[in-house]
Amino acid sequence: MAQSGDSMELSININAAQVTTAYGHRALPKLNEELQSEDLQTRQKALMALCDLMHDPEYIYKAMNIGCMENLKALLKDRNSLVRIKTTEVLYITASHSVGRFAFLEHDIVLALSFLLNDPSPVCRRNLYKAYMQLVQVPRGAEEIISKGLISLLVRKLQGEVEEEFQELILDTLVLCLREDATEALNSNVVPILKHKLISTNENIRSKAAHALLNVSISRVGKKQVCQFDVIPILVHLLKDPVEHVRSNAAGALMFATVITEGKYAALEAEAIGPLLELLHSPMTVARLNATKALTMLAEAPEGRKVLQAHVPIFRAMEVEPHEKPHIAEALQRAARIAVSVIEFKP
């Protein structure tokens, strides 16, 4: 690229409809040529047009077939900040479509984008985080981020980014990656970092951090770390959060963390039973399920079983509770039956 500099100026507004009208079926090939131009403004204008065109999956498919993705990858290294910004914007728009996610995987875009995690432009980083968040909506996308060893970098960025919007986007990405495999995250200090996010004043960050801890706690190592870093008392505190989805995710994290003995007693010591019982009346089905399963785990400890025996009628009522959706009724009834059997177990 002959021209450099960080000029953010672009004096001409580009209309994608005008581009397609002017060039017809040659619109994409023409723009692809312009992406490779030595002239800075030509590259910028081509990217502006692509930002509009790539909302249509048909154009994404065509772009893949003419080498556009490789040229976009090259532009991620451009010295001009606006070029990098518009390139990442094109890519996050692309990743919002299934065919675009396939293009990411085919052309190794995930790794190429990762070199901009420390880009000085916040807009560029926002676009990058949006692209990753879109990509992990499918398991293969999450697996790609994991296989490229990017989880530790994202965990570090979660700790380092000041913008709450960026933290939310990173958490959205991590939640789905952790569901696939939490190993790298657990080796990257993720639990204490997520613990800190649990006390954020931003309800979305609290909720997403609790959701991430839910997925971290699926593995035994994750459960042990949640206990080791004294996260359980904060999760119990969040059971009384004013926001319903925060309470639900906190109960979900406790549901897994209390599988191990250390987790059970940490939750009992933090007096988790009371707020979990309250959550059984939540309007959110998933919150009720999480609470029921967490209480079942606590009932496995003699101290928990003793307290919960007085509340068996609540679970008995849930066993026969109807619901307009049969699969939800079945899930709640089954969870309640298991809870009763554990609470009434006589050693």
Salt bridges, closest charged atoms under 4 A:
GLU33 OE2 - ARG26 NH2 2.99
GLU58 OE2 - LYS62 NZ 3.31
GLU70 OE1 - LYS73 NZ 3.82
GLU70 OE2 - HIS107 ND1 3.09
ASP78 OD2 - ARG43 NE 3.03
GLU89 OE1 - LYS86 NZ 2.54
ASP108 OD1 - LYS148 NZ 3.27
ASP119 OD2 - ARG84 NE 2.69
GLU144 OE2 - LYS148 NZ 3.89
GLU161 OE2 - ARG125 NE 2.76
GLU161 OE2 - LYS157 NZ 3.83
GLU165 OE1 - ARG126 NE 3.04
ASP172 OD1 - LYS208 NZ 2.74
GLU203 OE2 - HIS245 NE2 3.77
ASP241 OD2 - ARG206 NE 2.84
GLU244 OE1 - ARG247 NH2 2.23
GLU262 OE1 - LYS224 NZ 3.62
GLU300 OE1 - LYS264 NZ 2.93
GLU319 OE1 - ARG316 NH1 3.13
GLU321 OE2 - ARG288 NH1 2.70
GLU330 OE2 - ARG334 NH1 3.37
GLU344 OE1 - ARG316 NH2 3.01
